[in-house]
Structures are given as C-alpha cells and as structure tokens.
Amino acid sequence: TYYSWLSLPDGINSLTFEPGYKYLSLLFHAIGLPFWPFFIALKLVAFYVVIHFLGKYSSGNKLLFLCMTFFLFVFGLYFFIDNPMRNLLAICISYYAYKYLENREMLKASLLILLAAFFHISAVCLFLLIPFYPIKSSNKRIFIAFLLFNILIMSFYEFLVLKIIGSFSFIPLIESKMISYFLDGEGLENNSLISLGFIIQFIFLLLVLYKRKEMEKLPSGKLIF
C-alpha cells in the first residue's frame, strides 16, 4: 500500500536516512511498474547475485555445497520469504566490495560499502573488516575471542543495550532503533548463551577453524576465511 501512495514531492521530503530503497521505489513507481512485479524482480535479481557470489567464492568445489546448505537453512528463508528487502539489497551491493577489499583498493571498497549503507546502515560493519584483513590471528586466539565475546555479551547484555547504546538515544536514528528492536520488540527477552542457534554457530566455527589451511589455499581463500 505504501508503494501505491508514493509521489515525487512527498517521496523526496520523506527521504532522510537509509533512503536507497525509497529512491528505487520512487523510480519504478514513476515509470508505472506495479508493486508486485517490482518486488518480485528485486528478489530475483538479489537471488541471482547471492548464488553468483556463493559460486564464485566457493571455487566450484565441495565448499559450495557447504556454503549453500548453511546459507539456505540459516539465512535463505529469512532473506527471501517475507523478507527484509533493504537488508538483502545492502548485502547484495556489499558483495561487489569484496574484490576491492581483497585487492586493497580501499577507496572503491569504501564507496560500495557506503552505497550499501544507503539501503541499510548495518553495512557499515564491513568497515570493521578492513583493519583485520587478512586475518593473522591464530586459531586458538580466534576461538578464545569467540567464547569471551559471547560470554561477555550475554552477561552484560541489558547493560550494553540500555546503558551504553541507550546513552546515544538522543540521536533520532538510535532512539527509533532502540524503541523498535528492544523496548517495543523482544530484543531484551529470552536471551541465553546456550541455544540451538549458538550451537550451530559454534559447530560451524570449529569446522572453519579446522579447515582453515585448506580454505586459505583456495582462490580468495583468505577472504572466505
């Protein structure tokens, strides 16, 4: 229904933060494309991009099967059924930054990351990758860091959310995220360290660390790791 109400003046006035999806909607609404063809076409393009990059970075070997399996049951259903479209589009755009990250062309990588953030602010997390790529820490250090991170997050979760992040709630964006994700949502409920999701992530981490040497020998292996 929102798509059918769009008009250029109102649309432009409402473009404030993360406006990429709105610009895209305005463009296709202006040329007369109905919502469902627009939305389905976006999903098909996004699906092609995801599959293309999974194939590219798995080097066409058995790793592709592992990637596809993990992707489908962890992210695939979430991203393509009743999907968070802005998040999905940001991810698809960010894939194109990997080549430049790998080649240390940081300006091009940064511009693509910013374009992705134009659709979903979470894309800026990729900037955290730049100082650490390629990863040189030992498997033991990575394993310990993973455990400590999860234990600390779970032990001080409410303090981190309400006191640390909440102290920046005078910024309208952070205030709206705090309200929607934590105060009105379920972000502060049912949090525990040992869960099915944690066990799956933990097993996957062990597999990745176990196969690290083989993985890093592949084309783009350090990036994959």
Solvent accessible surface area in square Angstrom, and as a share of the most:
residue,aa,sasa,rsa
1,T,131,0.76
2,Y,113,0.43
3,Y,15,0.06
4,S,76,0.49
5,W,182,0.64
6,L,13,0.06
7,S,46,0.29
8,L,113,0.56
9,P,92,0.58
10,D,95,0.49
11,G,3,0.03
12,I,84,0.42
13,N,119,0.61
14,S,42,0.27
15,L,25,0.12
16,T,115,0.67
17,F,100,0.42
18,E,21,0.09
19,P,13,0.08
20,G,2,0.02
21,Y,41,0.16
22,K,63,0.27
23,Y,99,0.37
24,L,43,0.21
25,S,6,0.04
26,L,10,0.05
27,L,98,0.49
28,F,61,0.25
29,H,58,0.26
30,A,77,0.60
31,I,119,0.60
32,G,57,0.55
33,L,58,0.29
34,P,82,0.52
35,F,61,0.25
36,W,158,0.56
37,P,62,0.39
38,F,3,0.01
39,F,32,0.13
40,I,91,0.46
41,A,48,0.37
42,L,22,0.11
43,K,48,0.20
44,L,118,0.59
45,V,92,0.53
46,A,1,0.01
47,F,90,0.38
48,Y,145,0.55
49,V,12,0.07
50,V,2,0.01
51,I,58,0.29
52,H,83,0.37
53,F,12,0.05
54,L,34,0.17
55,G,25,0.24
56,K,96,0.41
57,Y,25,0.10
58,S,0,0.00
59,S,45,0.29
60,G,64,0.62
61,N,62,0.32
62,K,187,0.79
63,L,27,0.13
64,L,57,0.28
65,F,158,0.66
66,L,68,0.34
67,C,32,0.19
68,M,47,0.21
69,T,58,0.34
70,F,29,0.12
71,F,20,0.08
72,L,86,0.43
73,F,108,0.45
74,V,42,0.24
75,F,79,0.33
76,G,6,0.05
77,L,117,0.58
78,Y,121,0.46
79,F,18,0.07
80,F,31,0.13
81,I,114,0.58
82,D,144,0.74
83,N,19,0.10
84,P,38,0.24
85,M,13,0.06
86,R,78,0.28
87,N,28,0.14
88,L,2,0.01
89,L,17,0.08
90,A,3,0.02
91,I,47,0.24
92,C,9,0.06
93,I,31,0.16
94,S,7,0.05
95,Y,36,0.14
96,Y,105,0.40
97,A,2,0.02
98,Y,50,0.19
99,K,94,0.40
100,Y,47,0.18
101,L,9,0.05
102,E,54,0.24
103,N,84,0.43
104,R,119,0.43
105,E,63,0.28
106,M,49,0.22
107,L,133,0.66
108,K,103,0.43
109,A,0,0.00
110,S,26,0.17
111,L,105,0.52
112,L,38,0.19
113,I,6,0.03
114,L,97,0.48
115,L,83,0.41
116,A,0,0.00
117,A,12,0.09
118,F,79,0.33
119,F,20,0.08
120,H,24,0.11
121,I,53,0.27
122,S,50,0.32
123,A,11,0.08
124,V,54,0.31
125,C,78,0.47
126,L,36,0.18
127,F,64,0.27
128,L,124,0.62
129,L,69,0.34
130,I,33,0.17
131,P,103,0.65
132,F,137,0.57
133,Y,26,0.10
134,P,45,0.28
135,I,62,0.32
136,K,177,0.75
137,S,49,0.32
138,S,57,0.37
139,N,55,0.28
140,K,149,0.63
141,R,174,0.64
142,I,36,0.18
143,F,60,0.25
144,I,77,0.39
145,A,57,0.44
146,F,47,0.20
147,L,56,0.28
148,L,95,0.47
149,F,131,0.54
150,N,31,0.16
151,I,78,0.39
152,L,97,0.48
153,I,53,0.27
154,M,56,0.25
155,S,73,0.47
156,F,108,0.45
157,Y,49,0.19
158,E,96,0.43
159,F,111,0.46
160,L,58,0.29
161,V,5,0.03
162,L,70,0.35
163,K,127,0.54
164,I,82,0.42
165,I,76,0.39
166,G,13,0.12
167,S,70,0.45
168,F,101,0.42
169,S,40,0.26
170,F,158,0.66
171,I,68,0.35
172,P,102,0.64
173,L,47,0.23
174,I,43,0.22
175,E,82,0.37
176,S,58,0.37
177,K,49,0.21
178,M,13,0.06
179,I,72,0.37
180,S,65,0.42
181,Y,116,0.44
182,F,43,0.18
183,L,106,0.53
184,D,115,0.60
185,G,27,0.26
186,E,131,0.59
187,G,20,0.20
188,L,43,0.21
189,E,97,0.44
190,N,146,0.75
191,N,67,0.34
192,S,68,0.44
193,L,55,0.27
194,I,117,0.60
195,S,48,0.31
196,L,134,0.67
197,G,43,0.41
198,F,33,0.14
199,I,76,0.39
200,I,51,0.26
201,Q,81,0.36
202,F,50,0.21
203,I,92,0.47
204,F,49,0.20
205,L,29,0.14
206,L,76,0.38
207,L,80,0.40
208,V,27,0.15
209,L,16,0.08
210,Y,170,0.65
211,K,84,0.35
212,R,28,0.10
213,K,165,0.70
214,E,103,0.46
215,M,16,0.07
216,E,44,0.20
217,K,168,0.71
218,L,43,0.21
219,P,98,0.62
220,S,31,0.20
221,G,2,0.02
222,K,101,0.43
223,L,26,0.13
224,I,48,0.24
225,F,35,0.14
